[in-house]
Amino acid sequence: MAAASGVSRATVSFVLNDDPHQTISAATRDRVKEAARTLGYVPHGVARALREGTSRVVVLNIDADLEGRYSRSYIDGLDAELAAHGFVLLVRHGHHTQAATQQVLDAIAPRAVIRFGETYLTGRGLDDMGGGWRDGLAAHAALQLRYLVDRGHTRIALALSERESPLASTRTKFAGLAAKDLGIPQLDCVIVPTERSACAEAVAELLACEPAVTAFAGFNDDVALRVMTALHDLGRHVPNDVAVIGFDDNGYGEYCSPALTTVFVDAEAHGRLSARLALGLGEGGLRPPPARVIVRESV
């Protein structure tokens, strides 16, 4: 390929590996890529892994209960950005122990292992496109509460999944900070089980203890839909008696009655950012679009 394109072997290597630290003209890159196509060049994965010390695989660990619209768009962005730089994405679903992750490291020597949503959860000082107040989980938790407050609700319950997770604890913290910033009382929290009668009992107990609550902010749409079903079973009308807002728009909320108002987050840019940071490429000016409330009938 070097001879066919009239460049050095090193230049061919830089182009084929898309080395971000090398300045190579577009014309030279095009010549090398054209030579590769003409000669039918296909990279040898095992040989490349031996030379580079890692494979061209990036692993994403994601817990099953975090799957939703956010995770789907995040994975789409992550996969697209990795593919653009010649890497392959391997997604591992479920609970991930340190021992299981080590088995993956030993078996395929991935270039990186990404914990799903890490930049979204934590950020850098809560001030950027990570878990911050601009484009991250803190901002989106505040958006959900602000929508309720703007419609007159000041006593709000945060409805959570029965499964504990880093995302749930972080979300609860951000929601509490947002409530303080909005000048409303601290949120009442309720765990809503998946079993229907148990869910209704949990919601009924919360409303009996805190009768001033007029709205529920769901951890996600699944939880919000459980709350709506529980309120129906308890003879409470949504939104006239109690309002409900979801989070992450799983696509099912528009088919219930009343249709579920929810927060929509496009996470493709978060996925692309995670890919670039894992590959050491920097942020590249990526900026996710603002989250928005999808207004339906439940608030």
N, C-alpha and C positions, 0 to 999 in steps of 0.2 A: 504493500500500500504506500509506503514511503516513496518507492521508486515511481509508482504510477502517478502520485500526486505531486512529485517534485519537492518533497520536504524531508526533514529528518525523521528518524524513528521516534525520537522524543516528542516531536510536534504531533505525530500521529497518535501517540499515547495520550498526550494532553487533550487532543480533540475528542477521541473516543471515550475518554474518562470524564469529559466535561469539567476539567480542572478549573475551579473558579479563581485560582491564584495565578493563572497564566493569561497574558494579554495576547490573543491571536486574532488576526483580522477575520472578518466575516468571509472574505473571498477564500482565504486559506482553509477555513473550516469547511466551506462548501466543497472545495476540491478534495479534501480528505474524505468527507462523507460520500461524495460521488464515487471515489475510488473504492470505498468499502462496499457500496451497493453493486458496483460493476464486478468486483471480485468475489461477491457473495460472502463477505466477512461476517462471521457469527462469533461473538465472544465466548470463550470457554470458561464457564462459571467456576469450575473447580480450580483451574489454573490461575484465574484471576484472584480467587479467594486465598490461594497459597501465597501469591505475590503480595497482595494487599494486607494479609493478616486477618481479614474478615470477609464474609460473603457480601453479596449485593442485596441482602435481605434486611429489612427493617421490621421489627416485631411490634405490634400494638397489643397491649393487654387491656381488655375491657370487661368489666363486670356485667353480667347478664341484665341486672336491674337498671343499668344506665342506658340501655338501648332505647332509642326513640328517634324523632326527627333530627334532633341536634347531632346525635351520634352518627346517623346516616350521612348527613351533609359533611360532618367532620371527616369521616372516613373517605368520602368521595374526594375531598380536597387533599387529604393526606396522600391517598393513592395516586392522584393525578400529578402532584408535585414530585413525589418520589419517582414515578415513571418518567417524568421529564428529565430526570438526572440519571436514569438508567438503573433504578433500584426497584425491588419488588416488595410489596407489602404482605406480611403475614399477620392475620388478625386472630388472636386467641380470646375466646369468649369464656366467661365463667370466673370462678374464684381462683386466684393465682398465688400459690405459695412460693416462698423463696426457693425451695427445693425444685419445684416444677420449672420455675424460670431458669434455674441453673442448668437443668437438663437441656433446655432449648439452647442456652449459650454454648454448652459443650457439643451439642449435635450439629448446629448449623453456623456457629460463630457469627451472629447477625451484626450488621454495622451499628445498630442501636436498638434499644428496647424502650418504647414509649409507653408511659402510663396515660391512658385515655383522659383527656381534658385537663392535663396538669397545668398547662399555661392558662387555661380558662379558670381553674380553681385558685391558683396562687398568685400569679402575676409577679411583678417586681414592685413591692411597696404599694400595691393596690392602686396604681396610678397609670396603667397602660392597657394594652390589649390583652393582658393576661386576665387575672381574676379581679380586675380593678373596677373603678367607678366610671370608666369611660366606655369600654366595650366588653367587659367581662361579667362574671356571675354576679358581682356586687351591683353593677349597674342594672342588670336585668331583674334581680330580686327587688330593687328599688322601683323599677318601672311597674312591676306587678302591683306593688302596694300603693304606689302613687295613683294608679288608675282607680283603685277603690276609694282612696281618700278624696280624690277629685269629685267623686260621686256621693260624697257625704258619709262614708263609712269610716268610723274612727276606732271601733272595737272589732278587731280582726283576729281570726284564728288561723294559724298556719297548720295545714293538714299535711302530715308526713307519712311516708311509707313505713311499714313495720320493720323493714330491714335496715339496719344501721350501715352507714357508709361514710367515707370521708366527704363525699359530695353533700350528704344530708347535714352533717355537722357544720360544714362551711356555709351552706345555704342558710341554715338557721342563724348563724352568727351574722351574716350579711343582712338578713331580714331584720334582725334586732337592731342593727346599726341604722338601717334605713328608717325603721319606725321612729327611732329617736330623732333622726334628722327631720322627719315629717311632722314631728310634734304630736304624735299619737301615743297612747299607752302601749307598753310592751305587749307583744303578741301572745295570745294563748295558743299553746301547741297541743295538737291531738294526733295520736297515732291511729291511722285507719286501717284495720286488717282487710285482707282480701275476702274473707268469708262474709257474706252479705249481712247476716243477722248480727255478727260481732261488730261489723262496721257501723250498723245502725245504733247498736248499744253504745259504742264509743262516742258517736256524734251526739246522741241523746244525753249522755253523761256530761259532755262538755257544755252543751246548751243549758243543762240544769244548773251546773255550777257557775256558768258565766252567761246569764240570760241577756246581757247587754250586747253580746256578739251579734253582728248583723251581716258578716261576710266571712267566707273562707277563701284563703289563698292556697291553692293546691301545690304540692311539691312538683307534680307534673300532671299531665292530663289524665293519666290512669287514676291517680289519687283523687283528682277533682271529680271525675265521673263517679267514683265510689261514693264521695260525699253527696253528690246530687241524688244518687239512688237512695242513700240513707235518708236524706231529707224527704224524699218522696214517700218512703216507707213510714216515716214519722208524721206524715200529714202536713209537712211544711212546704210552702210553695216557693219556687225559685223563679224570678228574683224578688217577688213581692215580700216574702217573709225573710228570706236569707239569700244573699248574693254569693255566687261562686265563680272564681276565676282560675283557669288552669295555667299550665306552663309547658312549653315545648311542642305544642300543637301536633299531637300524634295522628291527626287526620280523622279521628272518630268523633270528635266533639261536635262537628257540624251535623252529624246524623242523629243526635239525641234531641229530645224535646224537654225543655228549651235547649237550643243549641249553645254550646259552651264557649264563652269568651275566654281567650287564652293569649299567652305571650309567644310570639314567633321569633326564633333565633336562627339566622342563616350562619352555619358554622364552617362553611367551606374554607374561608380565609383562616380560621383557627387551625384547621387541619393542615393547610399549606404552610402556615407558620411553624407548626410542630415539625413538619418534614424538613424545612430549611434549617431550623435550629439543630435538629438531630444530625444533619449533614454538615454542620458548621458553615452554613452559607450566609448567615445573618438574616434579618427580617425582610430585606428586599422591598421595603416600602409597602408591605401588605397592610391593609386596613379593612377589617370586617365592616359590613353595613350595619347600621343601627338596628337593634331589636325593635319590634313594634307589637302593639296590641291588636289582635284580630277581634274586632267587635262583633259579638253575636247577641245572644238573648239572656245570658245567665247573670248579667250584672245590670 
